[in-house]
Amino acid sequence: MLSPLNSWEVLVPKGGMLPPRDTTTIPLNWKLRLPPGHFVLLLPSSQQAKKGVTVLAVVIDLDYQDEISLLLHNRGKMRHASLSPSALIVNFLRLPQPCGTTKPQST
């Protein structure tokens, strides 16, 4: 169940190295149940951003029902990024949808 807070932090579950220009998936082994009219925005922590690590898939919407995984990418050209165990990796921010949902129109 979603925390009553509108934001929360995710820590690195286990350490490792992310080579330059490489991408990795970190499974979190949990699911979100969002209240109607909300979505989650994933923002890389400033600690990781300084290392060149960013989150690639950054929005979780109401319809997403699978387990949550983080897709991380090292933008660095020459340096491995160290992911220390229990370091802050990403911030989740729950927000209301500004205009509701839109559905494709049939032609």
C-alpha positions as CSV (number, residue, x, y, z in Angstrom):
1,M,0.0,0.0,0.0
2,L,1.2,3.5,-0.8
3,S,2.6,5.6,2.1
4,P,0.3,8.5,3.1
5,L,3.3,10.7,2.2
6,N,3.6,12.2,-1.2
7,S,7.3,11.3,-1.6
8,W,9.7,8.7,-0.3
9,E,13.3,7.6,-0.9
10,V,14.6,4.3,-2.3
11,L,18.0,3.0,-1.2
12,V,20.4,0.8,-3.2
13,P,19.4,-2.8,-2.2
14,K,22.9,-4.2,-2.9
15,G,26.1,-2.5,-4.0
16,G,27.8,-2.7,-7.4
17,M,29.5,-0.9,-10.2
18,L,27.8,0.5,-13.3
19,P,30.2,0.8,-16.2
20,P,30.3,3.9,-18.4
21,R,27.4,4.2,-20.8
22,D,25.8,1.1,-19.4
23,T,22.3,0.4,-18.2
24,T,21.1,-1.9,-15.5
25,T,17.8,-3.0,-14.0
26,I,17.4,-3.1,-10.2
27,P,14.3,-5.0,-9.1
28,L,12.6,-3.6,-6.0
29,N,10.3,-6.6,-5.5
30,W,7.2,-4.5,-4.7
31,K,4.2,-3.1,-6.4
32,L,2.3,0.2,-6.1
33,R,-1.4,0.7,-5.7
34,L,-2.0,4.3,-6.6
35,P,-5.1,6.2,-5.7
36,P,-7.3,7.3,-8.6
37,G,-6.0,10.3,-10.5
38,H,-2.4,10.0,-9.3
39,F,1.0,9.0,-10.8
40,V,4.5,8.6,-9.5
41,L,7.5,10.5,-10.9
42,L,10.9,8.9,-10.3
43,L,13.8,11.4,-9.7
44,P,17.4,10.4,-9.4
45,S,19.0,11.5,-6.1
46,S,21.5,14.3,-6.3
47,Q,24.2,11.9,-5.1
48,Q,23.7,9.6,-8.1
49,A,23.2,12.5,-10.5
50,K,26.6,13.9,-9.6
51,K,28.1,10.5,-10.6
52,G,26.2,10.6,-13.9
53,V,23.7,8.0,-12.9
54,T,20.1,8.7,-14.1
55,V,16.8,6.9,-14.0
56,L,15.4,6.1,-17.5
57,A,11.8,5.1,-17.0
58,V,10.6,7.9,-14.9
59,V,6.7,7.7,-14.7
60,I,4.5,5.1,-13.1
61,D,0.9,5.5,-13.9
62,L,-2.3,4.2,-12.4
63,D,-2.6,1.3,-14.9
64,Y,0.9,-0.2,-14.2
65,Q,0.3,-3.4,-12.2
66,D,3.7,-5.2,-12.4
67,E,6.5,-5.2,-9.9
68,I,8.6,-2.0,-9.8
69,S,12.2,-2.1,-11.1
70,L,14.6,0.8,-11.5
71,L,16.2,1.3,-14.9
72,L,19.5,3.1,-14.2
73,H,21.9,4.4,-16.8
74,N,25.5,5.7,-16.3
75,R,25.9,8.7,-18.6
76,G,29.6,8.9,-17.9
77,K,32.0,8.3,-20.7
78,M,35.1,7.1,-18.8
79,R,34.2,6.4,-15.2
80,H,32.4,3.5,-13.5
81,A,29.7,4.6,-11.1
82,S,29.8,3.0,-7.7
83,L,26.4,2.1,-6.2
84,S,27.0,1.7,-2.5
85,P,24.7,-0.5,-0.4
86,S,22.0,1.6,1.4
87,A,22.9,4.8,-0.5
88,L,20.0,6.9,-1.6
89,I,19.3,6.1,-5.3
90,V,16.0,7.6,-6.3
91,N,13.1,9.7,-5.0
92,F,9.5,8.7,-5.7
93,L,7.1,11.6,-5.9
94,R,3.4,10.9,-6.0
95,L,1.5,13.6,-7.9
96,P,-2.1,14.2,-9.0
97,Q,-2.7,14.0,-12.7
98,P,-3.1,17.5,-13.9
99,C,-5.8,16.9,-16.5
100,G,-7.2,13.5,-15.8
101,T,-6.6,10.7,-18.3
102,T,-6.8,10.9,-22.0
103,K,-7.9,8.1,-24.3
104,P,-7.0,7.8,-27.9
105,Q,-9.8,8.8,-30.2
106,S,-11.1,6.2,-32.7
107,T,-11.0,7.2,-36.3
